[in-house]
Amino acid sequence: MNIIICGAGRVGGTIAKLLAEQNHSITIIDQSSDDIQKINESLDVKAIVGKATYPSILEKANASEADMIIAVTKNDEINMLICQIAFSVFNIQKKIARIRSKDYLDPKFSQIYNKENLPIDVIISPEIEIAKSIQRKLEAPGALDNVNFAENKIRLLEIFVDENCKIINTPLEKLTSNFSDLEANILGVIRDEKFLILKKNDILLKNDKAYVIINSAHMQKTLLAFGHTEKISSNILIIGGGNIGFNLAKNIEQSFESARIKIIEKSKERAEFIANELNNSIIINGNGLDEDVLEEANLDDIETVLALTNDDEDNLMVSVLVEKFSKDKRTMALINKPNYSLLKSSLKIDDLIDPRMNTVSSILKHVHKGSIETAYSLLNGEYEIIEAEIIETSELVNKDLKNSNLPEEIRIGAILRGDDVIIPTSEFIFKDKDTVVFLAKRDQLSLVENIFRISSF
């Protein structure tokens, strides 16, 4: 595909890198000559210095031949205008915009986004996406991540393997007999910073990060098999009442009736605003780094602390303070600078949240062709977990798994057939309208698109 990316920051640069590695033709535009120079030095893409709102710049980017435009500049209005010009002048069919402003995202104004008004096909809101991601983590205590697929009937769990794991050092082929009632499939692990697709004779090792596809109904059973007995947190403290903290609290209020939420917000005006918007959360106006404020929040009763301010250093320091003054809390910190991820283990923080990859994953799932609907990226896009529907023209129809001739870099995780979740054996036969959740390496994505391609492509 011919794709134009507007904005060469961390998100735009990452998307350009991943899509170029998937053999898409990429052009990236940014006003910053420094950012464009970095792109030129590191990526094999066309890079242009200029305003993407100028039709002449889009023309220089060969917009009339583009299949898609992705607007991820720092300004909502600029992203909107880029999509408008891309459609009105160049008739680009797929337009994706990153939009942050709460007002623009209000559902009652959704009629704005159509061909007659603002022709934006997909709106990505980083703050909303991150809030959803954190909520998924809270729903699966003991898992590093928890992602829904196939109408929420199938889930991907990312689980850290520690000394309490009951299946450590057990060949995968024995897990079926040892846990005969467990509907789960271990796709692979990250070990020594590399992803390994595990085979039936392979074993899990301590410090692996395992990626497991499960029947959603078996989430607690799966976590227990991995030695995780943590309970869903009822008492949650959020440091930072910005868009992420606010959206998270709002989501939790709607989905966890028993949850008790406290938010510490430094700005008095913002604290008053979110206090009026939320129903059951307690808002404390103060600095989360102030020990007296943490004491006012009754830290001893809190089970999970989420540091979600706009300052990476504050988020790290809050997590350290929590560990110092009150042990056995689950801590999660929002981090924008990638180098800080190296501090996770030394600072004893349970989870570092990278907003960049949340946004990138949200955008990537709209790039694939065919009947591919959802994607979750691993190791900066080196692998993806994908959901796709088998159609009657697919070469998989009526083939069994062992004779499907799928490459080793593609691993089938689970299938939804009607309302039934199936963890496939080698004898499993694919049928028309099956929804398949599987792992694929980046360089196999073109093959994946061909297998699941709808007839119009």
BADORO-578019 format. One record per residue (C-alpha): residue in one letter; x, y, z. Coordinates in pm, 1 decimal. Example, Ala and Ser with C-alpha at 12.3 -4.5 7.8 and 13.67 -1.06 7.14 Angstrom:
// BADORO-578019
resn:a, u:1230.0, v:-450.0, w:780.0
resn:s, u:1367.0, v:-106.0, w:714.0
This chain:
// BADORO-578019
resn:m, u:0.0, v:0.0, w:0.0
resn:n, u:101.5, v:362.7, w:-53.4
resn:i, u:73.4, v:531.0, w:286.1
resn:i, u:140.9, v:891.7, w:388.6
resn:i, u:222.7, v:958.9, w:754.2
resn:c, u:194.1, v:1317.4, w:878.4
resn:g, u:401.2, v:1374.1, w:1191.3
resn:a, u:751.0, v:1235.0, w:1247.1
resn:g, u:745.9, v:1217.8, w:1626.3
resn:r, u:778.5, v:895.3, w:1826.2
resn:v, u:442.3, v:758.9, w:1710.6
resn:g, u:478.8, v:863.0, w:1345.7
resn:g, u:836.5, v:738.6, w:1331.4
resn:t, u:746.2, v:402.7, w:1484.2
resn:i, u:453.1, v:353.3, w:1245.9
resn:a, u:674.6, v:442.6, w:949.2
resn:k, u:937.3, v:190.8, w:1060.3
resn:l, u:690.4, v:-94.8, w:1112.2
resn:l, u:497.9, v:-35.3, w:790.7
resn:a, u:816.0, v:0.6, w:583.6
resn:e, u:933.9, v:-332.7, w:723.9
resn:q, u:602.2, v:-480.9, w:605.8
resn:n, u:697.2, v:-364.1, w:254.4
resn:h, u:447.5, v:-79.5, w:233.5
resn:s, u:553.2, v:230.9, w:39.7
resn:i, u:583.5, v:504.7, w:303.4
resn:t, u:610.2, v:883.3, w:278.1
resn:i, u:643.2, v:1081.9, w:601.6
resn:i, u:588.5, v:1457.2, w:634.5
resn:d, u:687.6, v:1691.1, w:918.8
resn:q, u:770.7, v:2060.2, w:962.4
resn:s, u:1075.0, v:1974.2, w:1173.6
resn:s, u:1384.4, v:1932.7, w:959.7
resn:d, u:1558.5, v:1766.3, w:1257.6
resn:d, u:1290.8, v:1497.1, w:1286.5
resn:i, u:1291.6, v:1439.4, w:911.4
resn:q, u:1670.9, v:1412.0, w:914.4
resn:k, u:1647.5, v:1141.1, w:1182.4
resn:i, u:1395.9, v:954.8, w:968.6
resn:n, u:1621.6, v:983.6, w:662.5
resn:e, u:1916.7, v:849.3, w:858.2
resn:s, u:1733.0, v:549.6, w:1003.6
resn:l, u:1456.7, v:443.6, w:760.3
resn:d, u:1422.6, v:359.2, w:393.2
resn:v, u:1121.8, v:584.5, w:335.9
resn:k, u:1052.8, v:908.4, w:149.7
resn:a, u:1072.7, v:1198.5, w:397.8
resn:i, u:951.1, v:1552.2, w:326.2
resn:v, u:996.9, v:1871.8, w:528.1
resn:g, u:683.8, v:2086.1, w:514.8
resn:k, u:327.7, v:2147.8, w:634.3
resn:a, u:103.3, v:1852.0, w:556.1
resn:t, u:-192.7, v:2092.2, w:543.7
resn:y, u:-48.0, v:2247.4, w:227.6
resn:p, u:-193.2, v:2076.0, w:-82.9
resn:s, u:139.5, v:2138.2, w:-259.7
resn:i, u:322.3, v:1933.5, w:8.5
resn:l, u:69.5, v:1650.3, w:-18.4
resn:e, u:106.3, v:1667.0, w:-395.3
resn:k, u:482.8, v:1635.1, w:-350.8
resn:a, u:409.8, v:1325.1, w:-141.8
resn:n, u:216.8, v:1184.9, w:-439.4
resn:a, u:-111.7, v:1195.3, w:-246.3
resn:s, u:-317.9, v:1122.5, w:-558.5
resn:e, u:-167.8, v:770.5, w:-557.8
resn:a, u:-199.2, v:713.5, w:-180.0
resn:d, u:-424.1, v:442.4, w:-36.5
resn:m, u:-416.0, v:580.4, w:316.5
resn:i, u:-312.7, v:886.5, w:516.2
resn:i, u:-230.2, v:876.8, w:887.7
resn:a, u:-230.2, v:1215.8, w:1065.3
resn:v, u:-43.8, v:1197.2, w:1397.8
resn:t, u:87.7, v:1550.6, w:1446.6
resn:k, u:64.6, v:1703.3, w:1793.1
resn:n, u:-232.8, v:1922.3, w:1696.8
resn:d, u:-591.3, v:1789.6, w:1669.3
resn:e, u:-706.8, v:2061.9, w:1431.5
resn:i, u:-412.2, v:2006.6, w:1198.8
resn:n, u:-482.7, v:1632.8, w:1190.2
resn:m, u:-846.6, v:1704.7, w:1102.5
resn:l, u:-753.9, v:1950.5, w:829.1
resn:i, u:-503.2, v:1704.9, w:679.5
resn:c, u:-779.1, v:1444.5, w:645.3
resn:q, u:-1016.8, v:1699.0, w:491.5
resn:i, u:-764.1, v:1807.8, w:227.1
resn:a, u:-656.0, v:1448.2, w:163.7
resn:f, u:-1015.2, v:1358.0, w:80.1
resn:s, u:-1139.8, v:1674.8, w:-90.1
resn:v, u:-835.1, v:1738.0, w:-309.7
resn:f, u:-675.2, v:1394.9, w:-353.0
resn:n, u:-962.9, v:1152.7, w:-279.8
resn:i, u:-754.6, v:938.9, w:-43.0
resn:q, u:-990.1, v:660.8, w:65.8
resn:k, u:-865.0, v:571.7, w:417.5
resn:k, u:-797.6, v:856.1, w:660.9
resn:i, u:-680.0, v:803.9, w:1019.8
resn:a, u:-639.3, v:1091.4, w:1266.5
resn:r, u:-502.6, v:1107.3, w:1619.4
resn:i, u:-735.2, v:1328.1, w:1824.3
resn:r, u:-697.7, v:1408.6, w:2194.2
resn:s, u:-947.4, v:1684.3, w:2280.4
resn:k, u:-1237.8, v:1561.7, w:2491.7
resn:d, u:-1477.3, v:1792.2, w:2309.2
resn:y, u:-1392.1, v:1644.5, w:1968.6
resn:l, u:-1439.1, v:1294.5, w:2109.2
resn:d, u:-1781.5, v:1355.4, w:2265.0
resn:p, u:-2017.9, v:1090.6, w:2116.2
resn:k, u:-2297.1, v:1345.7, w:2074.1
resn:f, u:-2083.0, v:1521.0, w:1810.9
resn:s, u:-1995.6, v:1202.5, w:1621.1
resn:q, u:-2202.7, v:1317.0, w:1321.1
resn:i, u:-1920.9, v:1561.5, w:1244.4
resn:y, u:-1706.6, v:1275.4, w:1112.9
resn:n, u:-1849.9, v:1177.1, w:776.6
resn:k, u:-1786.0, v:1248.4, w:407.7
resn:e, u:-2014.0, v:1552.5, w:406.6
resn:n, u:-1847.8, v:1717.5, w:708.5
resn:l, u:-1507.4, v:1597.0, w:831.6
resn:p, u:-1410.9, v:1287.1, w:631.5
resn:i, u:-1216.0, v:1096.8, w:897.4
resn:d, u:-1258.1, v:719.1, w:880.2
resn:v, u:-1076.8, v:624.1, w:1200.9
resn:i, u:-1016.7, v:838.1, w:1509.4
resn:i, u:-742.1, v:728.0, w:1746.6
resn:s, u:-744.1, v:881.7, w:2095.1
resn:p, u:-423.7, v:783.4, w:2281.0
resn:e, u:-562.4, v:873.6, w:2622.2
resn:i, u:-877.6, v:665.2, w:2574.2
resn:e, u:-678.2, v:372.7, w:2430.6
resn:i, u:-434.4, v:379.5, w:2724.0
resn:a, u:-718.3, v:397.2, w:2976.5
resn:k, u:-876.0, v:89.8, w:2814.2
resn:s, u:-540.8, v:-89.9, w:2818.5
resn:i, u:-491.8, v:-21.2, w:3190.3
resn:q, u:-844.4, v:-137.2, w:3266.2
resn:r, u:-773.7, v:-465.4, w:3086.3
resn:k, u:-465.2, v:-512.3, w:3304.5
resn:l, u:-672.4, v:-450.5, w:3618.6
resn:e, u:-925.7, v:-712.5, w:3506.0
resn:a, u:-651.6, v:-977.7, w:3490.8
resn:p, u:-442.4, v:-943.7, w:3808.7
resn:g, u:-123.9, v:-1142.4, w:3767.0
resn:a, u:-111.4, v:-1076.4, w:3391.4
resn:l, u:105.5, v:-806.8, w:3235.8
resn:d, u:-155.9, v:-754.6, w:2965.9
resn:n, u:-500.1, v:-878.5, w:2873.5
resn:v, u:-638.4, v:-822.9, w:2522.8
resn:n, u:-986.1, v:-911.9, w:2396.0
resn:f, u:-1050.3, v:-1082.2, w:2063.0
resn:a, u:-1349.6, v:-1241.1, w:1887.3
resn:e, u:-1635.6, v:-1056.7, w:2057.6
resn:n, u:-1451.1, v:-1081.9, w:2392.0
resn:k, u:-1479.4, v:-1462.5, w:2386.6
resn:i, u:-1104.4, v:-1512.8, w:2328.9
resn:r, u:-825.1, v:-1336.4, w:2516.0
resn:l, u:-453.2, v:-1294.9, w:2488.1
resn:l, u:-276.3, v:-1294.5, w:2825.0
resn:e, u:82.3, v:-1180.5, w:2869.4
resn:i, u:207.0, v:-1356.6, w:3183.7
resn:f, u:539.0, v:-1331.3, w:3362.5
resn:v, u:674.9, v:-1674.1, w:3460.3
resn:d, u:819.0, v:-1670.6, w:3811.7
resn:e, u:914.2, v:-1936.4, w:4064.0
resn:n, u:547.5, v:-1988.3, w:4159.3
resn:c, u:448.6, v:-2102.1, w:3809.2
resn:k, u:303.8, v:-2454.2, w:3831.3
resn:i, u:390.3, v:-2544.4, w:3473.4
resn:i, u:751.7, v:-2430.7, w:3470.7
resn:n, u:993.3, v:-2685.6, w:3317.4
resn:t, u:699.8, v:-2891.7, w:3183.6
resn:p, u:700.2, v:-2982.8, w:2811.2
resn:l, u:404.3, v:-2818.1, w:2642.3
resn:e, u:273.8, v:-3151.0, w:2509.4
resn:k, u:215.7, v:-3266.2, w:2872.0
resn:l, u:8.9, v:-2961.3, w:2962.0
resn:t, u:-296.8, v:-3099.8, w:2783.3
resn:s, u:-303.9, v:-3409.5, w:3005.1
resn:n, u:-201.7, v:-3221.9, w:3321.9
resn:f, u:-463.2, v:-2949.7, w:3268.0
resn:s, u:-725.3, v:-3131.3, w:3061.5
resn:d, u:-1003.8, v:-2885.4, w:3148.6
resn:l, u:-800.4, v:-2574.9, w:3059.3
resn:e, u:-875.2, v:-2413.7, w:2721.6
resn:a, u:-547.1, v:-2232.0, w:2661.0
resn:n, u:-269.4, v:-2230.0, w:2403.7
resn:i, u:82.0, v:-2097.7, w:2472.0
resn:l, u:191.0, v:-1927.3, w:2149.8
resn:g, u:540.8, v:-1835.3, w:2256.7
resn:v, u:758.5, v:-1644.9, w:2500.3
resn:i, u:990.3, v:-1348.9, w:2515.6
resn:r, u:1319.2, v:-1489.4, w:2647.7
resn:d, u:1640.3, v:-1284.1, w:2662.4
resn:e, u:1462.5, v:-1006.4, w:2468.8
resn:k, u:1379.6, v:-1239.2, w:2177.8
resn:f, u:1044.7, v:-1392.3, w:2086.8
resn:l, u:1041.0, v:-1772.5, w:2060.7
resn:i, u:754.9, v:-1974.6, w:1914.3
resn:l, u:736.0, v:-2278.2, w:2141.4
resn:k, u:692.0, v:-2632.7, w:2010.6
resn:k, u:543.1, v:-2932.1, w:2189.2
resn:n, u:873.2, v:-3045.4, w:2344.6
resn:d, u:971.6, v:-2697.0, w:2464.9
resn:i, u:935.5, v:-2582.5, w:2825.5
resn:l, u:870.8, v:-2258.2, w:3007.1
resn:l, u:1162.3, v:-2110.3, w:3201.2
resn:k, u:1173.4, v:-1870.0, w:3492.9
resn:n, u:1162.8, v:-1502.9, w:3380.2
resn:d, u:992.0, v:-1587.2, w:3049.5
resn:k, u:708.5, v:-1361.7, w:2938.5
resn:a, u:450.4, v:-1603.7, w:2801.3
resn:y, u:181.9, v:-1514.0, w:2547.3
resn:v, u:-122.5, v:-1732.0, w:2597.5
resn:i, u:-445.2, v:-1746.4, w:2395.1
resn:i, u:-738.5, v:-1860.0, w:2608.3
resn:n, u:-1111.7, v:-1907.2, w:2623.4
resn:s, u:-1214.2, v:-1591.3, w:2812.4
resn:a, u:-1415.3, v:-1800.7, w:3055.6
resn:h, u:-1089.9, v:-1971.3, w:3164.5
resn:m, u:-894.9, v:-1659.6, w:3261.8
resn:q, u:-877.6, v:-1732.2, w:3635.6
resn:k, u:-793.8, v:-2100.1, w:3571.9
resn:t, u:-510.2, v:-1998.3, w:3340.6
resn:l, u:-363.2, v:-1746.4, w:3583.2
resn:l, u:-383.7, v:-2004.8, w:3862.3
resn:a, u:-199.5, v:-2260.2, w:3646.6
resn:f, u:78.4, v:-2001.9, w:3611.3
resn:g, u:89.8, v:-1959.9, w:3989.3
resn:h, u:-86.4, v:-1624.2, w:4003.5
resn:t, u:-342.3, v:-1596.1, w:4281.1
resn:e, u:-380.1, v:-1218.3, w:4289.9
resn:k, u:-731.1, v:-1079.6, w:4336.6
resn:i, u:-890.6, v:-801.7, w:4132.4
resn:s, u:-817.5, v:-475.2, w:4312.4
resn:s, u:-1111.2, v:-307.4, w:4483.7
resn:n, u:-916.5, v:-11.1, w:4623.4
resn:i, u:-736.0, v:186.7, w:4354.2
resn:l, u:-533.0, v:506.6, w:4381.1
resn:i, u:-471.7, v:712.0, w:4065.5
resn:i, u:-200.8, v:978.1, w:4075.1
resn:g, u:-284.2, v:1235.1, w:3808.0
resn:g, u:-632.5, v:1335.7, w:3700.3
resn:g, u:-548.0, v:1413.5, w:3337.4
resn:n, u:-731.0, v:1259.5, w:3043.5
resn:i, u:-588.1, v:911.8, w:3107.1
resn:g, u:-661.8, v:907.9, w:3480.5
resn:f, u:-1004.0, v:1061.3, w:3430.0
resn:n, u:-1107.5, v:819.5, w:3151.5
resn:l, u:-979.2, v:522.4, w:3351.7
resn:a, u:-1174.5, v:623.8, w:3661.7
resn:k, u:-1486.9, v:676.5, w:3452.3
resn:n, u:-1450.9, v:331.4, w:3292.0
resn:i, u:-1392.3, v:162.6, w:3627.9
resn:e, u:-1696.3, v:332.0, w:3780.9
resn:q, u:-1910.1, v:191.5, w:3498.3
resn:s, u:-1770.5, v:-162.9, w:3502.8
resn:f, u:-1655.1, v:-236.3, w:3861.1
resn:e, u:-1937.8, v:-154.7, w:4099.5
resn:s, u:-1739.0, v:-268.0, w:4401.0
resn:a, u:-1428.4, v:-63.1, w:4316.7
resn:r, u:-1333.4, v:232.2, w:4534.7
resn:i, u:-1125.7, v:490.0, w:4350.1
resn:k, u:-922.1, v:781.1, w:4482.0
resn:i, u:-752.6, v:1034.2, w:4255.2
resn:i, u:-475.7, v:1273.4, w:4359.3
resn:e, u:-464.0, v:1575.7, w:4126.2
resn:k, u:-222.7, v:1867.6, w:4163.7
resn:s, u:-433.5, v:2130.3, w:3982.6
resn:k, u:-721.5, v:2264.3, w:4190.9
resn:e, u:-922.2, v:2356.7, w:3881.3
resn:r, u:-875.5, v:2011.4, w:3727.5
resn:a, u:-956.3, v:1841.8, w:4059.5
resn:e, u:-1286.1, v:2032.9, w:4080.1
resn:f, u:-1368.1, v:1944.1, w:3719.3
resn:i, u:-1318.2, v:1568.8, w:3756.4
resn:a, u:-1497.1, v:1572.3, w:4094.3
resn:n, u:-1805.5, v:1709.0, w:3915.8
resn:e, u:-1774.4, v:1460.8, w:3627.1
resn:l, u:-1724.7, v:1141.2, w:3831.3
resn:n, u:-1987.8, v:983.6, w:4053.1
resn:n, u:-1822.3, v:762.8, w:4313.0
resn:s, u:-1453.0, v:855.6, w:4308.3
resn:i, u:-1283.4, v:1055.0, w:4584.9
resn:i, u:-1072.8, v:1345.0, w:4452.7
resn:i, u:-782.4, v:1481.4, w:4658.2
resn:n, u:-624.3, v:1810.8, w:4549.8
resn:g, u:-252.4, v:1774.3, w:4615.7
resn:n, u:86.7, v:1648.0, w:4500.3
resn:g, u:122.7, v:1271.8, w:4475.9
resn:l, u:489.5, v:1308.2, w:4579.3
resn:d, u:386.4, v:1463.4, w:4911.1
resn:e, u:393.3, v:1200.9, w:5186.4
resn:d, u:115.8, v:1382.0, w:5377.5
resn:v, u:-109.2, v:1368.4, w:5069.4
resn:l, u:-40.4, v:995.4, w:5027.3
resn:e, u:-124.2, v:949.7, w:5394.1
resn:e, u:-450.2, v:1141.9, w:5341.3
resn:a, u:-532.1, v:893.1, w:5062.9
resn:n, u:-494.6, v:615.2, w:5324.4
resn:l, u:-226.8, v:432.7, w:5129.1
resn:d, u:-232.3, v:129.7, w:5358.4
resn:d, u:-578.5, v:33.3, w:5231.6
resn:i, u:-490.0, v:79.1, w:4864.1
resn:e, u:-421.5, v:-235.7, w:4658.0
resn:t, u:-311.6, v:-82.1, w:4325.6
resn:v, u:-140.3, v:252.1, w:4261.3
resn:l, u:-141.2, v:398.0, w:3909.1
resn:a, u:99.5, v:687.4, w:3843.8
resn:l, u:-48.5, v:861.0, w:3538.0
resn:t, u:77.2, v:1219.7, w:3544.6
resn:n, u:233.2, v:1391.1, w:3241.3
resn:d, u:577.3, v:1373.8, w:3403.1
resn:d, u:775.9, v:1048.9, w:3368.4
resn:e, u:1004.5, v:1129.0, w:3662.5
resn:d, u:708.8, v:1202.3, w:3891.6
resn:n, u:547.7, v:872.2, w:3793.2
resn:l, u:865.1, v:680.0, w:3873.1
resn:m, u:915.6, v:861.5, w:4203.5
resn:v, u:555.2, v:803.6, w:4312.7
resn:s, u:599.4, v:431.3, w:4248.9
resn:v, u:922.3, v:428.2, w:4450.7
resn:l, u:755.0, v:614.8, w:4739.6
resn:v, u:465.6, v:370.2, w:4741.3
resn:e, u:708.4, v:76.9, w:4759.2
resn:k, u:900.0, v:246.6, w:5042.4
resn:f, u:606.8, v:335.8, w:5264.1
resn:s, u:361.4, v:58.0, w:5191.8
resn:k, u:471.6, v:-286.1, w:5071.8
resn:d, u:280.1, v:-534.2, w:4858.1
resn:k, u:104.9, v:-281.5, w:4637.4
resn:r, u:68.4, v:-330.7, w:4263.3
resn:t, u:231.6, v:-29.5, w:4098.6
resn:m, u:194.9, v:87.7, w:3739.3
resn:a, u:361.7, v:394.7, w:3591.2
resn:l, u:305.2, v:581.6, w:3264.5
resn:i, u:638.4, v:634.7, w:3085.1
resn:n, u:693.7, v:824.4, w:2759.6
resn:k, u:1072.9, v:798.5, w:2744.5
resn:p, u:1171.1, v:450.2, w:2623.8
resn:n, u:1500.7, v:436.7, w:2815.7
resn:y, u:1315.1, v:441.4, w:3147.4
resn:s, u:1188.4, v:89.4, w:3078.2
resn:l, u:1532.2, v:-31.6, w:3191.8
resn:l, u:1449.4, v:87.4, w:3544.7
resn:k, u:1145.2, v:-134.3, w:3590.0
resn:s, u:1307.5, v:-420.2, w:3780.8
resn:s, u:1554.6, v:-210.1, w:3979.7
resn:l, u:1276.6, v:22.6, w:4100.0
resn:k, u:1042.9, v:-272.2, w:4168.9
resn:i, u:760.2, v:-130.4, w:3957.3
resn:d, u:513.7, v:-397.1, w:3843.3
resn:d, u:431.9, v:-245.1, w:3507.0
resn:l, u:548.6, v:42.9, w:3288.8
resn:i, u:289.5, v:168.1, w:3040.6
resn:d, u:418.9, v:287.6, w:2702.1
resn:p, u:157.5, v:515.1, w:2539.3
resn:r, u:343.7, v:508.9, w:2208.6
resn:m, u:291.8, v:136.8, w:2146.5
resn:n, u:-72.5, v:156.8, w:2254.4
resn:t, u:-131.0, v:419.5, w:1986.8
resn:v, u:76.3, v:235.0, w:1727.2
resn:s, u:-113.1, v:-91.4, w:1785.7
resn:s, u:-443.9, v:94.6, w:1754.7
resn:i, u:-339.0, v:235.9, w:1417.6
resn:l, u:-177.3, v:-79.4, w:1277.3
resn:k, u:-496.0, v:-282.3, w:1305.0
resn:h, u:-657.5, v:-50.4, w:1048.5
resn:v, u:-378.1, v:-94.7, w:793.7
resn:h, u:-422.6, v:-463.4, w:714.4
resn:k, u:-617.7, v:-569.5, w:407.4
resn:g, u:-889.8, v:-827.7, w:380.0
resn:s, u:-1096.2, v:-965.5, w:667.2
resn:i, u:-828.6, v:-896.6, w:930.2
resn:e, u:-997.1, v:-702.1, w:1207.2
resn:t, u:-771.9, v:-674.7, w:1509.7
resn:a, u:-398.4, v:-673.6, w:1574.3
resn:y, u:-179.5, v:-659.0, w:1884.1
resn:s, u:190.0, v:-588.0, w:1835.2
resn:l, u:479.7, v:-759.1, w:2013.9
resn:l, u:842.0, v:-641.9, w:2026.2
resn:n, u:776.9, v:-316.9, w:1838.5
resn:g, u:577.0, v:-494.2, w:1569.7
resn:e, u:813.8, v:-784.2, w:1502.2
resn:y, u:517.5, v:-1016.1, w:1568.5
resn:e, u:143.8, v:-953.3, w:1570.8
resn:i, u:-151.2, v:-1132.6, w:1724.0
resn:i, u:-425.8, v:-1110.6, w:1462.1
resn:e, u:-797.1, v:-1181.7, w:1441.6
resn:a, u:-937.5, v:-1267.7, w:1100.5
resn:e, u:-1244.0, v:-1435.4, w:953.1
resn:i, u:-1219.5, v:-1726.4, w:711.7
resn:i, u:-1430.7, v:-1667.6, w:403.0
resn:e, u:-1544.9, v:-1919.0, w:146.1
resn:t, u:-1265.9, v:-1826.5, w:-99.3
resn:s, u:-989.2, v:-1878.8, w:157.7
resn:e, u:-745.2, v:-2158.7, w:86.0
resn:l, u:-789.9, v:-2279.1, w:445.9
resn:v, u:-1154.4, v:-2379.3, w:406.7
resn:n, u:-1206.1, v:-2752.8, w:471.7
resn:k, u:-833.2, v:-2810.8, w:537.2
resn:d, u:-709.9, v:-2961.3, w:859.6
resn:l, u:-444.8, v:-2772.9, w:1054.5
resn:k, u:-164.8, v:-3023.6, w:996.5
resn:n, u:-208.6, v:-3000.6, w:616.9
resn:s, u:-267.5, v:-2626.3, w:595.4
resn:n, u:95.1, v:-2560.5, w:493.5
resn:l, u:117.3, v:-2256.9, w:719.3
resn:p, u:474.8, v:-2135.4, w:782.3
resn:e, u:631.0, v:-2195.5, w:1123.9
resn:e, u:613.7, v:-1819.4, w:1186.8
resn:i, u:232.7, v:-1840.3, w:1185.0
resn:r, u:80.4, v:-2009.4, w:1488.6
resn:i, u:-295.1, v:-2067.4, w:1527.2
resn:g, u:-411.0, v:-1984.5, w:1879.6
resn:a, u:-788.0, v:-2030.4, w:1896.5
resn:i, u:-1099.3, v:-2032.1, w:1679.9
resn:l, u:-1445.9, v:-1894.2, w:1743.3
resn:r, u:-1710.2, v:-2098.4, w:1559.1
resn:g, u:-2055.5, v:-1965.7, w:1633.3
resn:d, u:-2048.3, v:-1925.0, w:2010.9
resn:d, u:-1792.1, v:-2199.4, w:2068.3
resn:v, u:-1423.4, v:-2133.2, w:2142.3
resn:i, u:-1196.1, v:-2407.3, w:2005.3
resn:i, u:-830.4, v:-2461.9, w:2096.1
resn:p, u:-723.8, v:-2649.6, w:1783.5
resn:t, u:-535.7, v:-2978.1, w:1757.8
resn:s, u:-352.3, v:-3087.0, w:1441.8
resn:e, u:-674.4, v:-3260.9, w:1330.3
resn:f, u:-883.6, v:-2943.5, w:1347.5
resn:i, u:-1059.2, v:-2859.2, w:1016.2
resn:f, u:-1116.3, v:-2494.6, w:922.3
resn:k, u:-1465.0, v:-2392.3, w:811.8
resn:d, u:-1615.8, v:-2093.3, w:634.5
resn:k, u:-1698.0, v:-1806.6, w:878.4
resn:d, u:-1456.1, v:-1930.4, w:1147.2
resn:t, u:-1293.9, v:-1643.7, w:1336.3
resn:v, u:-926.9, v:-1728.3, w:1386.7
resn:v, u:-687.7, v:-1568.6, w:1638.6
resn:f, u:-325.2, v:-1638.0, w:1555.3
resn:l, u:35.0, v:-1521.5, w:1583.0
resn:a, u:225.7, v:-1405.3, w:1274.5
resn:k, u:576.5, v:-1273.6, w:1221.1
resn:r, u:600.9, v:-938.6, w:1046.8
resn:d, u:749.3, v:-1075.0, w:725.6
resn:q, u:456.0, v:-1317.8, w:692.2
resn:l, u:185.7, v:-1049.2, w:696.4
resn:s, u:150.4, v:-1031.5, w:317.8
resn:l, u:84.8, v:-1407.5, w:315.0
resn:v, u:-165.4, v:-1364.1, w:596.7
resn:e, u:-348.0, v:-1095.3, w:399.3
resn:n, u:-365.9, v:-1325.7, w:95.2
resn:i, u:-505.0, v:-1614.3, w:300.4
resn:f, u:-778.8, v:-1401.2, w:457.7
resn:r, u:-834.9, v:-1160.9, w:171.9
resn:i, u:-1190.8, v:-1067.5, w:83.9
resn:s, u:-1293.0, v:-1091.3, w:-280.3
resn:s, u:-1291.0, v:-714.2, w:-342.4
resn:f, u:-914.4, v:-694.6, w:-298.8
